[in-house]
Amino acid sequence: MTRMIRIFDTTLRDGEQSPGASMNIEEKLLVAKQLARLNVDIIEAGFAFSSPGDFDAIHRIAQEVEGPMICSLARAKPEDIDRAWEALQGAPKCRIHTFLSSSDIHLKHQFRMTRDEALTRAVEMVRHARSYVTDVEYSPMDATRSDLSYLCEVVEAVVEAGASTVNIPDTVGYTTPQEFGELIRTLCERIRDKGAIISVHCHNDLGLAVANSMAAIHAGAGQVECTVNGIGERAGNASLEEIAMGLRTRKDFYQADTQIHTEEISKSSRLVSNITGMVVQPNKAIVGANAFAHTSGIHQDGLLKDKNTYEIMNPQSIGLTESRSVMGKLSGRHAFREELSKLGYTLSDQELQEAFERFKRLADQKKELFEEDLEAIVNRAATKVPERFSLKGLQVKSGFNEPPSATVELLMNGQLASQTGTGDGPVDAVYRTIATLTETKSHLRAYIVKAITGGTDAQGEVSVRVEENGAVVTGHGSDTDIIMASASAQAYLNALNKLADLVERHARAEQKIGLC
């Protein structure tokens, strides 16, 4: 009999902890809706106590996203759990996930607690969470470096206190598949008749997150915590797409599967990559650009005779389908809407109008637009923030014996302004000039250029990470001219607009707190 493994997606919480991968509320909502289409079982939408922005994001996701259970993380503290419940109210299905370390390393050096104190706190906080919700998850952090007998004691105690799921984190990516499988098998046996589920949350510090998670499933775990593209703290988490396709492809071995709609995997991967600015490596399993590419003549010969010779999965199983309609400058609004519908996008009339106008401008520069082009258009419109700064004119000069210069014309809060400046290169000249015009105090942390599609008229996409006073945002820009995509500073202005929006929202939140 095939067991169904719950997928607990923590892209919006642990995934967002990747340096530079923070998302604004609209971006989080967009990802959450795609996770619902992917059919994950639980969405960990954030850490409600950590910031007003995280609280608001969790609350909106709880109100607006249908299907999955919505979860908030909370430390084993009453105020954290209270705040999590406030954020989750209104969700048809919700969970509070609370945690405290169980390893002597953490208890002694970080928390300054004894084992008995930690055990008492864990039980009390699980009971406190159960006073709000019926679904409580507890995680003994750094479980894989904990004393086994003490870990078993903690797990049994929190289950008795009302935890319906106990998550076993390999917090520092320390364990191996063999020993982790034995640990999970032991814990499953200890709580076999108590109605609780053992979950796992594996980090990838030694490159074993997926292998450890799969070993845990084989040993009896009923839930896996993972992220799209495997993003997360340090080296990241177990990759959702690798877990889902590993179980689907090797159901014969694991006797387990998930409820994931795998045809949504490719779209989910691209969306998270576009929003966070974290490019997926070409040789990444399942969703990398080369995952279904075959170069060897022997492989190509075999594939032409029978696909099963060198493909254990087909591209269609994760949503990689070629466009059936040739989308170009002669395509009308109806065809554009239909093509977006095939890709799973439903836009309001205003969103469709904005996306269609951008489509037409791009179609004048490209012979053919592909699925990736259309997704880039829609994702950019969906994550739009108020434009304090918008580009109205740009001229870049770069000669053999003269410093590169840029003349930039911006509309700033309704006022037109222009400036000419120089730099070490064309892009540097544009960015320095914009920085002077906007008087920004931010610092450019990262600059990434990639091609969205192939060919000489491919769209180039630029992602930048900008930091100011500890806040890091990601900006995006795209154009068929790879130099123009960067030099036009669409990505830089997008990031500056996000920073301005972030500052304004924080000011409103502080004012609201002051009034209270």
N, C-alpha and C positions, 0 to 999 in steps of 0.2 A: 504494500500500500504506500502510495506517494505522500510524504508529509509536506505540508505547505509551510514554508519558512517566511516569517514576517520580515519585511524590509523597513527598517527604521532609518529614514534619510536625515542626516545631520549636515547637509550642504550649507544650510542657512545659519548654522551655529558653529560647529567645528570647522566646516569648510571655509567659513568667512574669517576664521582665525589665521588663514594663510596670509603672510605679509602682503599688503597691497590689494587684498581681495575683498575689502569691505564693500557693502552694497547699500544704496539708499532704500527707503521704504518701497518706492515704486518698483525698483529692481527686484527686491525680495518678493514682492507680491507676484511679479511676472514669473519668477522661478518657481514659486509655490504652486501657481496654477499649472505650470508645465509638469511639476512633480505629481500633481493630481491626475493629469492625463497619462503620465507614466504608470500610475496606479500603485504608488508606494503605499504601505500600510500606515506608517506614522511619519509625520513631518515635524522634526524638532526645529521650530521656527525661530528660536533664539534664546536669549538669557535675559528674562524680563527685568531683573534687578540691576543689570549691568549699565543700562543707559535709558533715557527717555525714548531714544530712537528705536532701540530694540523692543521696548515695551509697546510702542505704537505699531511696529511691524507685526509683532505677534498678535496684537489685538485685531488689526485689519485682516490678517490671514485667517484668524479664528472666525471672523465675521463673514469673509468673502470667499473662502476656498472650501469647496464641497468635496466630500469623499473620504480623504485620509483623516486619521485622528491627528489633532494638533497638539503639540507638546511644547512645554517651556522647561528649560533647565533651571535648577535652583540649588544653591548650596544648602547644606544641612543646617539652615538657620531659619527661624520663624519668619523674619522679615522678607527673606528671599521667597519662601513658599507662599506667603501672603500676596506678594507682588505678582508671582506667577499666576495665581488664581485670578487676580484682578484682570490680568491681560487675557486670560483664556475664556473669561465669561462670555457666553453667547455661542460658543462653538458646540455643534451637535455632539461631537466626540472629542474629549480632551484628556490629557495626561500630564501629570507633574512628575518630572524626573529630578530626583535629588541625589546628592552624592557626598561622600566623605572618604578620605583615604583609609586603607586597611594595612598598608605596609609600615613596618617599623621605621623605615627610612623617612617616610613622609610624616608619620605621627610624631617622631622625635624632633626632626629638624625643621619642619614647616608648621605643623599644627600645635606642637608643644602639648600633646595629649597622651594619656596612657591608653592602652587597649581597652580597658574597661570604660573609660570616659567616652571613647569613640563609639563603642558598641551601644552605650546608653543613649548617646546623641542620635545615632542612626535610627534606633527604634522609636525614639520620641518624635523625630522629624517625619518618619514614615507615617506614624499615627496622625501627626498634625496634617500632613498632606491628604490622608484618607478622610479627614473631616471635611474636606472640600470636594474631592473627586473619588470615584471608585477605582480608577486606574492609576496606580502609582508605580513608578519604576525607581529602583535604588541601584546605585553603582558604588561598589567599594573600589575607589580609585587606586591605581597601581597594584591591582589584584595579583598580577603575575609575579610580583616580587614580595608577596605577603606569605607569612607562615600559613601552611595549608590548614592546620587544625583551627587556627583563629579565623581564617577566611570562611571555613565551613560553619563556624559558630555564628559569624556575622550574617551569612546568607540565610541560615535557618531562622535566626532571630528576626530579620526584617520581613521574611515571608510570614512568620507568625504574627507580626505587627500589621500586616495588610498589604505588603508589596506584591503585586501580581506579576511583575517582571523583575528579575535581578540580573543586571548587566555586569559582565566580567570584563573590565577594560585591561588591555595590554597597553597601558598609558604611555610607556616609553619605548614600545616596539622591541621588547627584550626577549620574548619567548620564542619557541620553535614549534613547528606543527606537531611533532611527536609529544612533547611535554604538555602543550596546550590542550591537545586532544584528551590526554589522560586527566588533566585538571577538570575539564568540562564534563567528562564521563563521571568523575567522582561526585561533582556537585549535582549533576542531574539525578544520580542515584540517591543523594541525601534528601532531595525535595520531591522525589518522584510522585508521592501520593498527596502532595500539598497544593496542587492546582496552580503552581506558579511556573513561569517560563524562564529558562536560562537564556540570556542574550550575550552577545560578544561585541566588543568594540576594539578593533586592532589598529595600531599605528604602524607605519611603514619604515621605521628607522633602519631596519636591516633588510628591507625589501620583501618582508614575509607577511604583510597584512592580509592579503587575499588567501595565501596558503594557510595561514593560521585560522582564518575565518572558516575556510572550507573544512579543515580538520575538526573544528569545533562543531560544525553542522553534522559531520559524519559521526561525532561522538554524542550527539543528542541535543545540541543547542537548537532553540526554536525561533530565534530572532537574530538578525545581523544588523549592526549599525554601520553605515557606510555613506559615502558621498559620491556625487557625480564627478567623474574624472579623477576620483581619488584625492581631491584637494583637501587640505586641512593643516593642522598644526605641524610644524617642522617638515618632515618628509611626507606628510599626508596620511590619509586613512585608507582603509580597504575600499576599492573601487566598486561602486554599485553595479556598473555594467559588466564587470568581470565576474562578480558574484552571480548575478542573474543569468548570464549566458553560460557560466560554468555549470550551474545546476541544470539549466535547460538542456544543454548539450550532453551532459553526463548524468542524466536522470537515472540511467541504468545502474550507475555505481552508487550515487548518493541516495537514491530512493527518495528524493526531495526535489521541490520546485518552488517557485514564487508566483505571486499574482501579477508580476510586472508585465505591462504591455510592451514587449521588447521592441516593437516597431517604433516606439517613441524614444528609443535610446539615443540614436544619432542626433536627433533634434535637441534633446535635453543637453547632450554634451556640448553642442555648438553654442547653445544659449548661455550656459554657464561660462564657457570659455570667453565668449564675446563680452559678457557683463563684467567678469572679474579681470579680464585682460591676461589671464593665464593660458598661454598657448599650449595645446595638446601636442606632445611630441609625436612625430610621424610614425614611429614604431610602437606607439601605445597599443596594447591589446584592445580589441573590439572597436574602438573609436578613432584610432590613429589613421592618418591619411594613407598609410601603407598597409593597413590591416587586411585589405582585400585586393592588394596590388600584387601582380605576379610578373617577375622579370625573367626568371630562368627559362630558357628554351624548353627544358625537360618538363618543367611545371606547366608551361603554356600548352605544350603538346598533350599532356595528360588532361588538362582542363577542357580542351577542345573535344576530347573523346568522352569524358565523363567528369562532371563538376566534383563528384565525390573523391576524385583522385587526390586533390590538394586543397579542398575546402571542407572543413568540418561544420561550417555555418555558411549560410548564404547572405549576401548583403541586404536582401529584402527583409531578413528576420530582425534587423536593427533599424529599419527605415531608410536604408540607402537605395532610393529608386531614382532613375534618371527622369528628367522632365519629359513629358509626352508632348507638350506644346512648346513651340519655339517662341519664347518671349523676347520681343524686340520693340523698336520704335513704332511699328505699325499696330501693335497690340492695343486694344481698347480697354476701357475700365471694366467691362464685363468679364473679359478674358483674364484680366489681372485679378479680379475678385475670385474667380473660379480657381485660378492657380493657387492663390493663398488658401482657399478652402481645402484644396487637396493636401496642402501642407499642414492643415490643422489650425489655421488662424481665422478668427472671426473678429473683424474690426467694426467700430462704430463708423457712421458716415463721415464724421470729421477726421477720424484716424485714417480711414480709407483715402480721403481726399489728399491728406498730407503725404501718405505713403505713395499714392499714385503720381503726385507731382514729382516726388523724388525719383520714382521709377522712370518717368518720362525724361527727366534730365540725364539720368544714367544711360537710358536707352539710346540717347543721341550720341553717346560716346562709345557704346559697345555694340557689336553686331548681334550678340545673343546674351541673354541673361539666364543664369542657372539658379537652381534652388538656393544655393548659398548666397547669391546676390539678393534674392527676394527676402531671405531670412535676415540679412544684414539691414535691409531697408526697414523691415517691420520692427526688428529689435531696437533700432535706433529711434524710431518714432515712439515705441512703447515706453522707453526709459527716458524720455525727454523731460528736462527740468526747465523752469522759467529762464528765459534767455536775458540775463542782464547785459551780456556781451554777445554781439553777433557780427559776423564778418560781412562787410559791404564792399570792400575792394582790397586787392592785393597785387603788388608788383615786386618781383624778385629779380635782382641782377647779380650775376656772378661771372667775372671775366678772368683772363689769364693773369694780369698784373694789377688787379684792383680787388679790394676786400669785398666779399659778398655783402649785399645790402638788401633791405626790404622796406617797402612802403606799405603800411597797413592802414586800412580805413575801417573803423569799428563804429557800430551803433551801440552806445553805452547808456543804458537807462533812458533811452529816447533821444540822446544827444549824439550827433555825428562828430567823430574825432579822428584825426589822422596823425601818423608819426612815421619818420624814416629813421632806420637804425642799421648798424652793421653787426657782423658776428664772425665767428670762425668758419662758418659754412652757411649755406642758404637757410637751412632749418634753424640754426642757432640765431641767425639774423632776425628771422620772423619771430621766434620765441622771445628774444630780448626786447624787440620792439613792442610786442603785445604786453610783456611784463611792465614796460615803461608806461604804456598807455593806461593799463588797468590799475597800476600802482599796487600790484599783488605782492604779498610778502611770502608767497608760497615758494617751495623748492621742487624742481623736477627730479623725481626719484628714479623713474624708469621710462624708457622709450623703445617701443617694439614695433617693427614693420613686418607685415606679412601679406602675401597674396591670397585673396579670398577664393578666386577661381584661377584656372590656368589660361594660357594663351597670351599673346602680345597685348591684348586689350583687357587683361584681367584687372579686376578691382584690387587696389591696394588698400589695406586697412592699417591704421596706426592706432596703437593703444599707448597711453601715457599714464603714469602714476604721479600724482602731485600731492605734496605734504605741506600742511600749515598748522602749526601749534598742536602737533600730534595727530591731527586728522588726515587720513590718507584716502584719496578718491581716485577712481579710474575714469579716464576720458577716452572717447573713441571718435575716429574720423575715417572716412573712406572716399576714394575717388579712383577713376580709371587711370589717372596719371599718378604713378607711385610717388613721384616727387611732389606733385600738387597735393596729394593726400596728406603729406606731412607739412609741406611749406604753407599750405592754406590754413594750417593751424586749427582745423576743425576739432581734432582731438584735444588740443590744449585749451581751446575755448570751452569745449564741453566739460572738461575737468574744472575749469575756473567757475563755470556756471553751477556745477555741483557743489563746489566749496562755498560759494555765496549762498546757495540754497540751504546748505548744512548749517552755516553760521546763523542764518535767519531763523531756522527752525529751533536751534538751540537757544537763541535769544527769547523766542516766544515761550519755550518750555520753562526757562528760568523766570521769566516774568509771571507765568502762571503759578509756579511754585511760590514766588514772592507774594502773590496775591492771596494764596492759601494760608 
